[in-house]
Amino acid sequence: MTVTSEAPTTRRTRGILIASLTSACGCACVFCGLPDSRPHTVLPVETLTTAVSRPPDGATRWEEVNITGGDPLVMPAARRLFPALLSLRPYYERLSVSTAGVPARATLAGLDELDDGSPLDVYVSLDGVGEVHDRVRRRPGAFAEVSAFLAEARRRDSVSVALTCVINRLNVDGLDDLADHAEAEGLPVSYAVVNSSDHYINSLPLYRDVSLTPEQSAAAVDFLTRRSRQRLDTDLRSVLRGEARRLPCRLLHRGALLTSDGAVAICGTSQRMVLADALPGDDLAGAWDGALGRRRELLSAGAAQTCRTCTTNCFAWRSSDGPIPG
């Protein structure tokens, strides 16, 4: 399939596309099952270009395309998809990439290939300072590597960098150190709490060993109250107390996750969110549109109940998004 970069003249912007370009990564994080998945997968370029060029609900441009993995900046097979993605810039308003920044040399090489001078948001995982981060990433020297990547990435005029931290059993006692480090570096940091997932990253086999104890949940609530100002904090504290989350995720109503095996979902937290298994190659456009069309069916079947206990922070509903859907 050939898709040109000439988007329609009349632009209606809607939706967030998260495209996982590969399941492979440079780390083996304690809460992620992707390192154990075999064989690793890489998103076919035809599937990527179809999804990018076909935003939902008749829109002509995505609000944001976020590429993730695995780690798309590290893996050469994922980086080979960058030219096709960049050629489709008229189809999205913003481009972002999620990375661990490890190893630094490979990640910077990937950033060189992705940075075409247009604005680029880079979300970098940092789960602690020093050995705490190394333990969470299960890679000695990971903190030094990501620090080297951050120093170089922040020198680029077109790149905006923000940190993301997943609160878990291994780092909950060092969160103030991380917040102090981020403040000293002048970097914004957003927090999530380790989540159980039976889809894609498949954290279920790992969750028991990294989930928070009741005492640690209370410590996390205290930390978020004192140190974090993200829009989702009130809901995260509620979930940690065993209450329901109220602020919806934009992905639930306006987003799509395209995984590296070609499956489509609302997000990666649950099998209940899956819109379609691997898209067939003979009618990618029809299969993609059909998958997005199943959203209402999944919501009617109660998929939104998953969100009530979700502790990820990817795309919380914003004031600018208008009234919260009922």
N, C-alpha and C positions, 0 to 999 in steps of 0.2 A: 504494500500500500504506500502511495506517495502522498504526502501532505505538504502543501506549500506554506510559507510563512505569511501569506497575505490573508489576514483575518478580515471579516466583513467590516465595512466602513462604520455602520451603526453598532456601537458597543454597549452591551448590557452586561454588567459585571456581577457574578454570583458564584459563591461556592469556594470550597477549599479542597484541593486535590493533594493527598499525601501519596507519593509514589515511592515505594520501596524498591530501589534499583537492584539490590542484591541482599542475600541473607548472610553473606560473609562479612567479617569484621576483624579488626586488629586486637580486640579484647575478648574476654570471656567473662562478662559481668555476672555477679552472683545471682541476679534476679532475671536473667534472660536465657531462654532455652535455644536461641538461634545458633550459638556456637556448636551445639550438639546435633543440629539438624544436618542430615546427609542424604543425598548430595546437596551442596549449596546451589542456589538458583540465582539466575540473573534475568531481569525483566526483558522480554523481547522488545526490540526497538519499535516494531509495528504496533505492539500493544500500548507502549508509552505514547507514541505520537497520536494514536487514536484517542486515548483518554484526554490528553492535553488539548487536542483540537475540538473536543466535544464537551464543553461545560454543560451543567444541568439546566433544566427548565427553560430551554430556549435562549439561554444567555450566550454571548459571544466571547466572553472572557472570564477566566477564573479570578477571584479575588487574590488567591495565593496558590502557588504550586510549591509544595515542600518536598524535597527529595531526602530520603532517609534510607535505612537498611536494617541490619548490617551497617556498614559505613561506606557511603558512595564516594567519598573523597579518597579513601584508601585503596579500594579495590580496582585494579585496572579494567576489569570487565565492565564495571559500572561506569567508569570514566569514559569508556568508549560511547556511551549514550549521550554524553554532554553536547556534542555538536547538534544532534537532532533536537534536544531540548532547547538549546539556545536559539535555534532557528525558528522556534515557535513562540518567541517572546510576545508577539501581538495577541496571543491567546491567554495571557495572564498578566495581572497587574503587578504582582510581587513574586519574587523567587527567593526561597530560603532553603538552607541545607542543614541537616542535623548530623553532627559528627562527634566522635570521641577525641579527635585530635591526636590519635595514637596509632602508629608511630608518627612523630612530627614530620619527618622528611617526606614520607609518602603522602601524608595529609596535605602538606603544603604544595606538593606536586599536583595533587588533585584540585586544590584551590586555584592554582595557576591556570588550569584548563577550564575551570568553571567561571572564573572572574573575567568577564568581557568588558568591564568598565561600567556596566549598569549596576544600579543598587542591588546589593545581595545581603540578606540577613543570614548570619551564621550562628546556629544554636549549638553551643559546646557543652558536653556533659562534664560536670565537675562535682564529684560526690564527697569530697573531703580534701584536707590538706595533707600533703606528704604521704606517709604510709597508709593512712586511712583510705585515700583514693586508690592507692595501689591494691589494697585488699579487696575493695569493692570491684575493681576492674580485673582482679586476678591476673595482674601483670606487673612485675617489679619494674620500677622506674616510670610508671604511667604518669604520675604527677609531674615529673620533670619533663616528660615528652609533651604533655598537653600544655604545660607552661611555655615551652619553647614555641609551640604552634600558636598559642594566643599572642605572644609577643610579636611574631611576624605578621599574623593576620590583621592585627590592629593597626599596622602601619599603612594599610591599603585604604585609600580615600573612598572607594566604592563599597567597602565592607562594613557592616554593623555587627558587632559581636555581643551576644548575651549568653549567660550561663544557665544551665538547667541542672537541678540536683534532685535525685530520687532518695527520699528519706527511707532508710531501712535499718535493720538490726545492727549492721556493722558500722554505721556512721552517725546514728542518732545522738551519741554522746559528744560528737565533735562538730555539731552544726554551728555553734557560735564561732568556732575557729574558721569555718568556711565563710560565714557571713562577714567576719572581720577581714578575711583575705579579699573577698569580692569588693568590699567597701574600700579597702586600701588601693586596690587596682582600678577602682572606678568602673566596675562592671556590674550591670544589673544581673540579678539571679532570680530565677523562679523555682518554686519547690513543688514536688509531687510526693506522694507516699507510695511505696511499693504496692503494686496491685497484682491480684491473681488473674491470670488469663489462660483460657483454653484454646486460644486462636493465635496463630502465627508465631509470636514470640514464645508461647506456651510456657508460662512461668509456673504452672501448677506443680511440677516435680521439685521446684526450688523454693516455692513460697513458704513452706513450713519453716525453713532454716533462716529466712531473711525477713519474715513478717514481724511486726512490732508486738512486743508483749504489752499487756495493759499498762504497766509502769512506763514503758517507752512511749506508748501512745500519749500518755499524759505529758511526758517531757516534750514530745513533738508539738502538742497543742500549746504548751507554754512558749516554746521557741517561736512558733508561727505568730503568736500573739505579740511577742516582744520585737521580733526582727523582720518580719515580712509584711509587705504592703500590696501583695498581688490581689486582684479582684476575687480570686477563688478562695482566699484564706478562710473566710467564714464557713464556707461549705466544707473545706478540708477538715476544719476543727469539728464540725458537726459529725462527719463520717467517722472520725477518730473516736468520737464519743458514742458511736453506735446509732447516730441519728441519720436521717436521709439527707442527701444532697439536694439543694433546691435550684441552684443556678445551672441551666442546661449547657450542654456542649454544642458549639456551632456545627460540629461534624454531624450531630444527630439529625439536623434539619437541612444542612447546606454542604455537607462534606462527603468525601469518598476516600477510602483507602484502597490503593492498588498494590497488592503484594508482589514480590518478585517471582512468585510462581504463577502470576497472571490471574489470581482470584480478586474479587471485588467485595468490599465490605464497607459498612458505615464507619467502623473503626476496628481496632485490633484487640479489643478487650474480651470478646465473647463470640462463640459460634453463632449466637443468636443474631449477631450483627452482619453475618455474611449475606451478601446480595447475590453472588454467583461464584461458582467454582471457576477454575481456569477457563478463560475466554477462548472459544474456538477460533482457529486461524482463518476459517473460510468466510466468516461474516463478523469481523471484529466490531465494526460500527454498530450493527444491529444488536449484537450481544452486549456491548457496552451500554447502549441506550436502554435495552431491556433490563439490565442489572440495576441501573439508576432508577428505573421505573418501579422497582420492587420496594422502594423505601417505605411507601405508605402501607404496603402489606405487612412489612416487618413491624412498623410502629403500631399498627392495629393489633398485631399478635403479641404486643407487650414488650418489644425489644427495649423500649425506653426505660424499663425497670432496671436494666443493667446500670444505667447512669446514676441511679439513686445511691449506689454504694461505690461509685467510681472515684478513685483518688488520683487520677492523672490530671495534668493541668494544661493539656495541649492547646485547646481552643475554647476557653470559657466564653460564654455569651457576653458581649460587650454592650454598653449603653447605646452605642451608635448603631447596633443591630436592630433597634426598634423594640416593639413589645415582645416579651417572652412568649413563645408559642404555648398554647394551652395543652 
